[in-house]
Amino acid sequence: MNTIMNILAAVADPLRLRSLALIEKKAADLGIEVEVEKVTDMGAIMGYGVMSTPGVVIDETVVHAGGIPKAEAVEAWLND
């Protein structure tokens, strides 16, 4: 599969960077090419309607907000 997904990871707290690493690892494991952008500006984050970080936006669709996502959820987003 040679799909490039545009993923925005909204993180306001450095501890939430684990979600970014999880997304990148799962994508690599699945052979899916992703472009991940880390966003820390709260105005930009809230512009997506994300009120709790981390937030994950894939191809302009919010798929997660608040709490570190589970690996199974990340895999499902990437396979969707």
Backbone hydrogen bonds, N-H to C=O, Kabsch-Sander energy under -0.5 kcal/mol:
donor,donor_aa,acceptor,acceptor_aa,energy
5,M,3,T,-0.6
5,M,33,E,-1.9
7,I,5,M,-0.7
7,I,35,E,-2.9
8,L,57,V,-3.0
9,A,7,I,-0.5
9,A,37,E,-2.9
10,A,8,L,-0.7
10,A,55,G,-2.9
11,V,9,A,-0.8
11,V,39,V,-2.5
16,R,13,D,-2.1
17,L,14,P,-1.6
18,R,15,L,-1.1
19,S,16,R,-1.6
20,L,16,R,-0.6
21,A,17,L,-2.0
22,L,18,R,-2.4
23,I,19,S,-2.2
24,E,20,L,-2.3
25,K,21,A,-2.5
26,K,22,L,-2.7
27,A,23,I,-2.4
28,A,24,E,-2.2
29,D,25,K,-2.7
30,L,26,K,-2.0
31,G,27,A,-0.7
31,G,28,A,-0.8
32,I,27,A,-2.8
33,E,3,T,-1.1
33,E,31,G,-0.5
35,E,5,M,-2.8
36,V,34,V,-0.6
37,E,7,I,-2.7
37,E,35,E,-0.5
38,K,36,V,-0.5
39,V,9,A,-2.6
39,V,37,E,-0.6
42,M,40,T,-0.6
45,I,41,D,-2.4
46,M,42,M,-2.9
47,G,43,G,-1.4
48,Y,44,A,-0.6
48,Y,45,I,-1.3
49,G,46,M,-1.9
50,V,45,I,-1.5
51,M,49,G,-0.7
55,G,10,A,-2.0
56,V,64,H,-2.5
57,V,8,L,-2.6
58,I,61,T,-2.8
59,D,6,N,-3.1
59,D,57,V,-0.6
61,T,58,I,-1.5
63,V,56,V,-2.9
64,H,56,V,-1.3
66,G,52,S,-1.0
66,G,54,P,-1.8
67,G,53,T,-0.9
74,V,70,K,-2.1
75,E,71,A,-2.4
76,A,72,E,-2.0
77,W,73,A,-2.4
78,L,74,V,-2.3
79,N,75,E,-1.8
80,D,76,A,-1.0
80,D,77,W,-0.6
